[in-house]
Amino acid sequence: MLYSVRTTRALPNHPATTYIEPIAIVMPRTRNSVEFTKPPAAQQGSDYYRLGETFNVVRGGIPSGTVAVLAADNSTCEPIERLVQRSGKAAPKWRSADAIAGKSLQARRRASPLRSPSAAEDQELLAVVRRIFALKAVPDDALAHITSENLVSTDLNGDGRIDFIGSFVVRDSRNWHNLFVVVMRDRGGALRADVIRYDRSLAAKDDSTAKNWTLVDVEDFDGDGIDEIIVENHGWEWGSYDILKMKREADWEIVYSGGGSGC
């Protein structure tokens, strides 16, 4: 079983807290091939956890501590989410899940680490993001206030060129504009947006139709040198997970959707 790992930020009167929830079952099929299937239905997570059970945590193919299952937290509204004790550090400034966990993870150690973009890379990437937002009719005056979430740089396909994955948010007088992108660098050095997920929601009041993607982790589960990208799909009091895989140059597809929970 593959789990997401989410650690809340510490507050003055509340320490940081970590939860996990199932994403998928990962099954090897043949060499350089795995299959993702949905977790079975469960009542209050009883089929997923045993008190005191320990799972290894991985982020970007690198071991990142462990999580140990604690007693159920009855204050959570998500029935299959479980409170855990985490060793190792959570990714700073990360929205929601920031790593994965499992009993015997088969994620390979990746050659290219996950890192933050440099200042020059950030400006180059932001130019691509501004063009996409402009095509979505985001007002010009709002484009000066774009913020990013869960943004990383890494080589996704082993071609030696640095690529980018992350979410960007901008607000105008009426709407929130949410953009998730996978941006690859082509042979000529130009940036190319291979994956674009754009969502708009009302900013003036709660919008039950609001949804967006954020990055959870980047792993190579099947060992073929091309990464799988795990994203969390945020909705109105619910969440689920999608896994993206590049099938050919500039062609990514969702190979799995499932997991998660909601109120």
N, C-alpha and C positions, 0 to 999 in steps of 0.2 A: 504494500500500500504506500502511495506517495501522499505526503501531507504538506500543507502550507504552514509556515511559521510566522506568526504575527506578534510583535511586541509593542505594547502601547508606550507612549512617552511618560516618563516620571513627572508627577505634579507635586506641588508643595505638600499636599496632604495625602498623596497616593503614590506608592512606588510603581515602577515599571512592571507591567504584567504581560505574560506571554501565553498565547493560545495556539493550538493547532487544529486543523480540520482536514478531512480527506479531500484530495484532488482526484486521484485515479488509481487504478491498479495497473502496474507496469509489468508486462510479461514479455520475456525474450521469445522471439519466433525463430529466426535463423541468424547467422552471422551478420552483423550490421543491420539488424532489424528488430524492432520491438513493437508491441501492440499496447495501446492504452484503452482500457475499458472502464466503465463507470462503477463506482463502489456500490455494493448492494445496499438496499434499503435497511435502515437501522432505527431502533427506538432509543432515543436519548444517547446515541453514541455507544450503546452497550456492546455492539458487535465490532467496535474499532479499537477500544482501549482496555487495558488492564492497569489497575492502580500500581504505580511504581515502575511500569514498563518504560524502558529507555530507547530512544531513537537517535540515530546519528543525524546531525544537521549539516547540510552542504549548501554552499553558495558559489555559483560560477565554477563548479567542479572542484572546489577547495573545501576540505572539512572545516566546519565552523562551530564546533562544540557539540553538545547533545541537548535533548529535552527529555525530562522524566515526567510521566503522567501523574497529576495530582488528583485529589478528589474533585468531583464535578462541582462547578460553580453555578449555583442555581439562579444567580442574578443575570446570566446571559440569556438573550432571547433566541439564540441560535442553537438548536437542540443537539447538533453533532459536533459543535465546537467544544474543545476540552482545555482546561487550564493545565499548564505545565510549568516545570522549573527549568529554566534555560541556562546553560553555560555558554560562554562565548559572547561576543558583542553583536547586537543588532546593527544593521546598516543605518548610518545616521541620515536623518531627514527623509526617511523612506515612508511612503504612504502604504498602510496596510501590510500585507505579507511581504517579507523581505528575504526569505530563504525557503528551502524545502527540507523535509525530514522523512526518514523511513528506517525500517529495521535493518535491511541490507541493501542500501542504495547501490545501483549499478551505474550511476553517472560517472563518466570518465573524467580524469583530470584534464582540463583544457589547456592548450598551449598559450592562449591569449587571455590574460586576466581581465576581470571586470574593473573598470576604473572610471573616474569622472573625466569628462572632456577637459582638455586644456582651454585656456582663455581664447586662443586662436580658433580651436575647433568649435567652441561654443558660439562664437560669432558667425562662423561659416554655417553651422547648423541652424542658427536662429534665422538666417536669411532664407533658408529653405522653408522653415516653419511659417515665416511671415507671408511668403508667397502662397502657401496652401491656405492660410487663414483668409488672405485677401480674396482668393477664389471662392471662398465660402461666404463672401460678403460681410466679413467682420469689419466694422468701421475703422478707418485709418487712425483716428485718435486713440482707439483702444489698443492698437498693435504695439504701442510703446510700453505696454504694461504686461507683457507675456511672462508667465512664470512656468517653471518646469517641475515635474514630479518623476521620481524613480528613473533618472536619466543616467545611462552608462555608455561607455565606449568600449569596443572589443572587436576582434576579428571573428565574424560569425561563420565564415565558410572556408577559412584556411588559405585565403589568397594573399595574405600578407598585408592587406589594406584594412585600416580601421573603419569600422561601421558604428552606427549609433542606434540605440533603442530608448524610447522614453515617451512621456506624456507632457503635453503643454496645455496651459489653461489661460484664458483671457476673459475678462468681463466687460461688457458694455452697459449702457443704461438699462437694458432690458433682459439680456441673456448671458448665461455662462456658455462659453465655447470650449469644448474639450477635444483635444487632438492627440491620438496615439500614432506614432510613426516608427517604422523601421527604415533607416536611411543608410544606403550602401554607397561605397565609393567605387566608381567604375574604373576600367583600365586606363582611361585618360585622366583620372584624378578628380573628375566631377562628382558631386553628390547627387544621388538619385533616390527618391522616396519610393521604396518597393511596397510598403504596407501603409495605408492611410485609413484610420478609423476616426471619423469625426462625429461628435454628438453635441447637440445644443439643448439647453434647458433654461427655463425661466429663472431669473435671478430675484425677482420681486417677491416670490412666495415659494413654498414647498412645491416641487414638481414631481408627481408620482411617476412620470414617464422618464425621469432623468436616468441616464446610464452612461458609463464610460469604462475604458480599459486603463489599467496600470500594470506595469511590469512587476512580476514576482521574481523570476530567476531565468538564467540562461544556462542550459546544460546540453551535453552530448550523450543522450541515453543509449543510442545504438552504436556509438563508436565509429561513425563514418566520417568524422571530421567536420560535419555540418551541424550546427547547433539547433536544438529545439528551444523555442521561446515560450515561457509560461506567463500568461497574463491573467489577471483577475478582472472579471466583468462585474462592475459595481452597478447595482440597481437600487430601487426603492426598498430599503430594509431587506435586501437579499444580495447574495453574491454567488458567482460560479466561476469556473476556470476554463480557459481555452489554451490549447497548445498549438503553436505555429511551427511549420517546417518548410524550408526552401526545397522545392522540387526540381527547379532548374533556375538558371540565371534570371533574376528579376521576377521570379514567380514563387510566391509564398502561398501556402494554404493552411487552413485550420484542420489539423488531423485529429483533434479531440475536443469535445465540449462536455462538461459535466462537473460533478463534485459541488462543493460549497453547500450553503444552506441559507436560511432566512427566517425572519420572525413569522 
